[in-house]
C-alpha cells in the first residue's frame, strides 16, 4: 500500500510554516537540528532540508517537538489557520 501524499505529491504539510518559523526565530537548519537533538530526536541539517523541500514525512513525535520549540499549536504547523500560542508545553 502506498504511503499517503498530498494532491501535489508532497510528503508533508508543514514545510512552508517550518521555513517561516525557523527564519522568524533566526535559526539555521543546523541550529534547529541541534535543538531537536537536545529534545532526544535523531535529526540533522539534512533531515530539516528534506522536510522543508517536502521530500520527507514528519512523525507525530517530531511535530510535537517542533511545536514545543516554536511555541505554536499543532494546528498552526499543519493547517496554518490558527495563530501562534504561548501555551504549548
N, C-alpha and C positions, 0 to 999 in steps of 0.2 A: 504494500500500500504506500503510495507516495506521501511525502510529508507535506503539510499544508503550506500554502503560499498565498500572497495577496493576488489580486487580479492582474497585477503587473509582473508577477513572478518574484517579488521581493520576499525575503525570509523573515523580516521583522517590521514592526510598525513604529519603532521609536527612533529611527536613525536621525531624522531631521531635528527632533527635540533634543536628542542627546548631543548633537553638534552645537545646537543653540545654547544649551545649559553649560556645556563644557567651556564654550567661548565666554559666556556671561560670567562664569566663575574664574576665568583666566587660567584654565588648566590645559596643559598639553595632553595628548593621548597618553603619553608616558606617565604624566602626573596622575591622571585618572586611573590608569592601571595600577599604580602604586597604592592609591587609596583603596582600590578594590582588593588588592593583595593583603592590605592591613586588616581587612574585614574577613580574610580567610579564603578568598576566591583566587583560583589559579588563572589569572588573566595577565596578558602583556599588551604592549602597544599594538601588536599585530591583530589581536582579538578585537580591540577597540576599532581599529581600521575596518575590519571585516563587518562589524556591527554597523558602523556608520555608512558603509557602502552597501548595506542590505544584503550581504552575502553570507551572513551568519544568523542563526536563530539565537534568541535570548531566553534563558531559562527564568523561571519564576524566582529563583534564588538570586540571580543576577539582577533582575528587575527590582527586587526588594532592596538590594544593596545600592543600586543607583538612586532609588527614591530616597534612601537614607542619606546618601552623600549630598544630594542636591536639595534635600528637604522639600520634595514635591510629592504629590499623590501618585498612585499607580495610574489613576485615570488621566492625569496630565501626561504622563510618559506615553501611554498607549493611544489616547484619543486627542490629546491636546486641547480638550474642551473646557477643562476646569482650570482655575487659577492655581498658582503655586500655593502650598500650605506650609506652615511652620510647625505643624503638629505631627508630622510623620516621625515615628520612633524607630 
